[in-house]
C-alpha cells in the first residue's frame, strides 16, 4: 500500500484477519471450491481429450497440445489483471463478490458452448474463454483466505478447501458417467457453478472505501508483474518453487489418457473396457491417496508452525512417483505411481498455498499477488504440451517424459528452502 494510504489508516477490507472463521464459513468455502474445481478439471481431463480424439483422431496429440496451450495462455495476462482489478473494486457489494458472480456466469456460458463444438478450432476458442472465466472466479476466490482467515488457521482451512481440488477429477468422472453426450455432460459441469454463486451471495465481503483504492494504469499493472527479488525474496522463491513443481506435475499427468492408450493399450489389456475407464481408475486411486493426506498435513502445518519441511517432503514424494512409470510402464506400476503421487500431492497442496499466503508482499494487492502465485501453477501448462511433444518424439518417449517430471518435482521441492520468512 502507498504511504499516503497507510497514513489514512487501514479499513476492514485491508486489515490482517485475527478472528477465526466458523465451520459454516468453511463448509460454504469448500462447496465453492467444489463448484470451481470439478468444472475446471473434469472437462480438460475427460471431455476435451475425447472430443478432440473424435474430431481429429490422427492428429489428437498435436491438437490437444494446441487446445491446452490456448486455454492456459489466457491466464498469463488475465489472472493478474483480474486480481489487480479485484483489489481495487469499490462496489458496495464488496471487492470479491462481483468477480465471483461474473466469472461463474461466464463459465456456465463457455461450458455450454464447448459442448456443441464440432471443430478443433471451436473447442480451442471455447477453452480459451473458459480459462479466462476461471481466472475471473479466481480473482474473487483465491484472496478470500488471506482476506478473512488468520494465519494460524490457514493450513486446516486450505486443507479442507483442497479436497475438491484433489477429488475433483474422480468426482467429475463419476458425474459425467451419469449422462450421455457431450452437450449434456458439459451442461452438468455448468450447473456446479451454482455452488460458487451460493458462496458469493452469502459470504461477508467488506467494501473497500474509495479513498483507499490504489491508483491503476497500464504501467501500474505491468509493474505488478515485477516483484523485486531484493524487496520480496520469499515471495519470489515461493513462486519459483511453485512453477517448477507445476512443470513436474504437468509432465507426469497431462498425457496420461494417451499413455494408457498408446503405451499400455488399455482396451486390449482389458477387453470390454474403455480407456476412460482406466483413466478413471488411475485418477480415483490418486485422488483417494491425495485426500488421505491433504487435510491432515494442512492441520499439522498449523500445529507445528512448520510449512517448508512438509512442502519439501511432498515434492520429493511426487518426484519418486514418476520413477516407476519410467522404469516399468505396466498397469500395476501405473497404480503404484498414482498412489505415491497422490500421497505427495496431498502433503504439498494445502501447505504450499498456506505458505504463499504468509509471504504476500502487500495486503492491498492480495488478489493480484495470489493470482501471480496461482499463475505459477497454470503457466507450466502452456509449456508442458510443446515440451512433452518434443520429448515424446524422442527415442526415450514416455520414459524420458516421466524422468523429466521427476527431475522438475525434485528441483521444485529443493527451492522451497530458499523461503526464509516461514518456518
N, C-alpha and C positions, 0 to 999 in steps of 0.2 A: 504494500500500500504506500502511496506517496506520503511524504512528511506532512503536507497540509491536511490530508485526510486523517492521518494518525493523530494530529493535534485536535481535530474535531471530535475525537472520541469514537470508540468502536461500537456500532449498532449491534443488535442481537444477531442479525444475519451474518456478521463477520466475526463474532465472538468465538473463542475456543470453547467447545461444549464441555460442561462439567457434570451435568445431570445424566445418569444412566437412562437409556431408553427401556421401556417396558416390553413385556412379552408380546402384547398386541401389536406394537410397532414393528417388532422383529418379524412376526408372522406375516404382516402385510408386505414388509420389505422382501421377505423370502418369496412370497407369491408374485410380487412384481418381477423378481428375477426369473421365476418360472415362466412368466409371460414374455420375458425378453429372450432367454437363452434357448428355449425349445424352438421357437420360430427362427432363431438365428442359426442354430446348429443343424437341426434335422433336415431342412431343405438342402443345405450345402453338402451334407453327408450322404443323404439318401436320394432326394428328388432330383437335384440338378445333375449329378453324375449320370443317373439313369435316364433322365430326359435328354441329355446330350448324347449318350450312347445310342438312344433310339433315333435321334435326329441325324447323327453323323457317326455310325458305328466304326468306320475305317479310321477316322481321324479323331477319335474320342479323347486321346491323351492330350494332343495339342489343343483341341477345342476347349477342354476342361481347364487347361492351364491359362488360356486366354480369358475365359469367363471368370476364373478365380482372380486373376490379376485385375480385371475390370472392377470387380466388386471390392477389392481391397484398396485400389488406388484412391477411391473417393474419400477414404478416411484420412489420407495424408494431409489434405487441406481442411476438410470439413470438420473433423473431430476437434482439433484445437480451435477452429473458428467458432463452432457451436459452443464449445466450452467457454471461450472468452466472452461471447455474447451472453451466455447464461450468467456468468459472473456479473455482468453489467445490466441485467434485466431489472427494471424498477417497477414492474407490474404490481398492482395491489394484490394479485394472487400469489405473489412470491417470485423468487428467481428460478426455481427448478420446475415448478408445476407446468408452466406454459410449454416448456420443451418436452416434458413427458407426454403431454396430451398431443401436441403437434406431431411428434415423432411416431407415436402409436398409430395415429390415423394414417400417416404416410406409409407406415409398414403394412398396415392392412391392405391398402390400395395396391402396393407393389406386389405383395404375395398373390393377390387375386389375379393381377395382370400376368405374372410369370406363369401361372397355371394354364394359361390359354396360348402360350407361345409355341410356335412350330418351327422356328429357326434358331440357330445358334446365336445369331446377332440379337434376336429378340430376347433370348434368355440372358445374354450378356448385359443388355441395356437394363433389363429388369433387375439383374443382380446389382448393377451399379446404383440404381435408385434405392433398392432395398438396403444396401450397405450404408448409403447416405442417411436413410431414415433411422437406422440403428445408431448411427453416430449422433443423431439429434436426441434420441432417447438417452444415450449415454451421457450427453451433456447435462441432463437432469438427474439421472440415477447415480452416476459414479460419485459426484461430490456430496451426496446425501450423508454418507458415513462420516467423512471429516467435518461436515457441517453440523451434524447432530449427535454423533456418538463419541463419548470421551475415549481417550487413548487406551485406558485400561480395560475397555470393553470391546475394542475393535476386533481383536482376534476371534473371539467367540461369535460375535455378530457376523463377521465376514465368513467364518466357518459355516454357519447355517446358510448364509446367502450363497455360498459357493456350491452347496448341494445341488441346486438346479443346474448350475454350470457343469458340474461333474456328471449328473444323471440326465442332462438334457437330451443327449443323443439316444439313449436307450428308451427314455420315456417318449421321445418323439417318434422313434421307430415303431414302438408298440401302438401309439395313437394312429400313425399312418396306416397300420395294418387293419384298422377298423373300417376304413373306407377305400373304395377303388377309384382309380382315375386321378390324373394329375390335378385337375381343376378342384375336385372335392378335397383332395389332400392338402393343397395349398390353402383352401378356404378354412380348413380345420386349424391350420397353423395361424391364420389371420385371427381367428376367434380368440386365441390365447392372449392376444394383446389387450384384451379387456381387463386382464389382471393388472397390467401396468396402469391402466386408467383408474382402476379401483384404488391403488396406492396413491396415485397423483391427486385424486379428489379428496382423500381422507387425511393425508399427512399434514403436519404442521410445517409451514414454509414461510418464515418471517420475511416480509418485503424489505428490499434494500432502499433506504432513503435516497432520493435523487442527489442530495449533496455529497453522498459517499460513493457515488458511481465514478469509477476510474474513467478518464477520457479514452476514447477509442478512435483509431485511424488505421489505414492500411499499414503505415510504418509501425505503429504500436503493435499491430497484430504480428507482423513479420519479426519484430524484435522479440516477441513472445516465444518464438522458436529457439532463440539464442539464450540458453540457460548457461550462465557463466560457470565453468568448472571451478574457478577460483572462489567465487562467492557461494556457490551451492554444490560443492563436490559430492556430497552424499546423494543428492537427487540425481546428478549425472551418472554416478556409478550404479545406482539402483536401476535407472533406465537402461544403461548399457547391459547390465546383467539380464534384465527382462528381455531385451531384444535378442541377445544370443540364445537365451533359453527358448524364445519363440521360434527361432530358426531350427533348433534341435527338435523341438516338439513337432513342428510342421513337417520337417523332413521324415519323421518317423510315422506320421499318421495320415497326411493328406492323401497319399496314394494307396492307402490300404484297400479300397474297393478293387483297384486294378491289380494289386498284389495278389489278392485272393483269386482273382480271375485268371491272370496271366502266368503266375508262378505256381500257386498251389492247385490251380484248376479245380476249384472247389466243387463245381457242379458235376465234374467227372468223379471226383473223390467221394462225393455223397450224392448219388443219383436220386433225383426227385426233389432235391433242394436247390434253391436259387442262391446266387452269390449274395443277394441281400440278406438271406437267412444267415449265412456265415458271418457277414459283417455285423449283423445284429447280435450274434453270439459273442463275437470279439468285443464289441462295444459294451455289451451287458456285463461281461466279466470285468472289463476295465473300469466301468462305472461303479460297480459294487466295491471294487478294491479302493477306488478313489473316495467314495462316500464313507468307507470304514475308517479313514484317517483324517478327513478334512475338518470335521467339527472338533475332534479330539485335539488335533495339533493346534488349531486356532485357539482353543481354550487353554492349552498348555503354554502357548507363547504368551498369553496374558498373565498366567500364574507365575511363570518363570521370569518374565520380562526379557526373554532372550529370543530374538527372531532370526538373527543371522545363521545360527547353527542349524535351525530347522530348515531354513531355505536351502542351505548348503547340502544337507542330508537328502532333501527332496530332489534336488538337481542331480546329485550323484546317482541316486537310485534310478532316476529317469534315464541317465546315460547307460547304466547297466542293462536296462530293459531292452535296448536296441541290439545288444550283442548276440543274444540267442537267435534272432531273426537273420543276422548277418552270417552266423556260423552254421546254422541248421534250419533253413527255411521250410519247416514242416508245420502241419496243422497243430500238433501238440506244442511245439515251441512257440507258435503264434499265441496260443492261450497263455503259456507261461509268461511271455513277454507282456501280454495285456495286463496280467496280474501285477507284475513288477512295476510297469509303467503307471498303473493306477495307484499303487501304494505311494510311489514317489510323487506323483502329481498331486495327490491329496495332501501330502505333507507340505508341498511347495505352495499350493494355490492360495489359501487364505492368509498364510503367514507372510508371503511376499507382498500381498496387497496391503496388509496391515503395516508392514514395514514402509511401504511407499507413502502411506498417509502421514507417517511421522516425519518425513523429510521434505514435505511440500514447501517450496520457497516462500509462499505468501498466502495468508488467509483470504485476501481479496481476489486471488486467482486460483482458488481451489478447482473450479470447473475446468479451466484451461490446462492447469498442471496435471490434473487427473486424466484429462483427455490425452495429453502428451505421454503420460505413463502408460495408458491403455493402448496408445498407438504403437508402443513398443511390443505389444503382443499381437497386433494385427498387421503392422507393416511387414514383418517377416513373410506373411502370406503373399505379399507382392513379389518377393524374391524367391520364395521356395519353388513355385512352378517352373520358372526358367532354369534355376539351378538343378532341380530334380530332373527336368527333361534332359539336360546335358549329362548329368550323372547316369541316368538310366540308359542313355545312348552309348555309354562307355562299356568296355568289356566287363567291368565289375557289376553293372546293372544294379539290381536291388541290394545286393550285398554291400556295394560301395555306398549306396544311399543310406543304409542303416548305420554303417560305420561313421559316416559324416554326421548323422543325427546324434550318435553317442558322443562324438568329439565336441560338438556345439553345446550339448547339455552339460557336459563336464566343465567346459570353459565358463559358461554362464554361472554355474554353481560357485566356481572359484572367485569370480568377480564380486560376489556379494560381500566378501570380506573387506573390500575397499570402502564399504559404507561404515564410517566410524562413529556417527552420531546415534546409532541404535545398537543396543547390545545383541 
